[in-house]
Amino acid sequence: MTQVVTLDKVCEFLDNRRKPVTAKDRKPGIYPYYGANGIQDHVDQYIFDDELVLLAEDGGFFDNPKRGVAYRVSGKCWVNNHAHVLKPKDIIDVDYLGLILRQYDVRPYITGAIVKKLNQSAARKMLIPLPSLTEQKEIVKTLLCAEKLQIKRNESINLLDEYLKSAFYEIFGDPNLNPNGYDRLSVQEVAKKVTDGEHITPIRKADGIKLLSARNIKNGYLDFRAGVDYIGEREYERIRKRCNPERGDVLISCSGTIGRVTTVEIDEPFTLVRSAALIKPNNNLILPKYLEYFLRTNYSQREMMKNVNQSSQANLFLGQIKKLSILLPPISNQQSFVNLFNSVYLIKQKMVLQASEMDNQFQALMQKAFN
């Protein structure tokens, strides 16, 4: 029978060896500099050289543990004070520890209403199922095999997207050079409406109508796994007067990670917060998929980053989005690209469905292994 023990029984906490270094004081180098959620930088020195698991102390995805609250590291590295440093004891396999903590629901152990924190005294009490080392290694082998299949499927999906980007350049040429002499217009000139999301903090609910932010916008799709807020009908009716996304609209992330772009492909009602912007294309001038892929070109991404406000957090403001330059080919040329996209999209959708099934199977394996 598998015993259940507290985390401090299976690993040492090496938090006393952590050392934060501000960005201005870091010297560039080859060693990864880790924080709560992964690599933040590379520096010229290291303070650890071991097989470790890092568990977020603050700044982690505590409300959405499926995004990961812990990760495995190996070799020379530097760790700041936003992640606990765990050195496994002989009774637990380091990969097993990393897998079991990766999506651990730490909410019962969190303190702080505004700044949430998993302090060391609470982390030490986290419960860990501990089968024999042989069983641990079998669990790790099964889960890592399933994870490799997930990675390969996702790589195949990404290759299809890279193919479409290459086809875009083949059809329309490099936007920097504009070899076909297309007219240049601003986003505002090719759109019926350009707006961003809600500026006032809305009243969020446990369920209702989706309220999406920049984190939900990925290149080519909306990611509901990244965490979704909800609002009621009354809030929605108020917000939709400003921001009412519909199928065929183009969305841009304009805070945090700038410049991720997708086209709305769903019919269910939802709206946005300020960290996302919406473009309603004038379909007589520009087709949504052409606009999406143009905004994803290196040319457009550089234009966005040139305009980014770099105060406390990167922001691309609405006025700057409206002024972005767009090359405007004839609609017939745009339609040729859209036709190609549609044929590739059918293949991609099958792969995405398979990837989703793999993800569900992986989660079921995790549940079976660790519950």
Buried (B, 14 or more C-beta within 10 A) or exposed (E): EEEEBEBBBBBEBBBEEBEEBEEEEBEEBEBBBBBBBEEBBBBEBBBBEBBBBBBBBBBBBBEBBBBBBBBBBEEBBBBBBBBBBBBBEEEBBBBBBBBBBBBBEBEEBBEEEEEBBBBBEBBBEBEBBBBEEEBBBBBBEEBEEBBEBBEEBBEBBEEBBEEBBEBBEEBBBEBEEBEEEBEEBBBBBBBEBBBBBBEEEBEEEEEBBBBBBBBBBBBBBBBEEBBBBBBBEEBBEBBBEBBBBEEBBBBBBBBEEBBBBBBBEEEEEBBBBBBBBBBBBEBEBBBBBBBBBBBBBEBBBEBBEEBBEEEEEBBBBBEBBBEBBBBBBEBEBBBBBBEBBEEBBEEBEEBBEBBEEBBEEBEEBBEEBBE
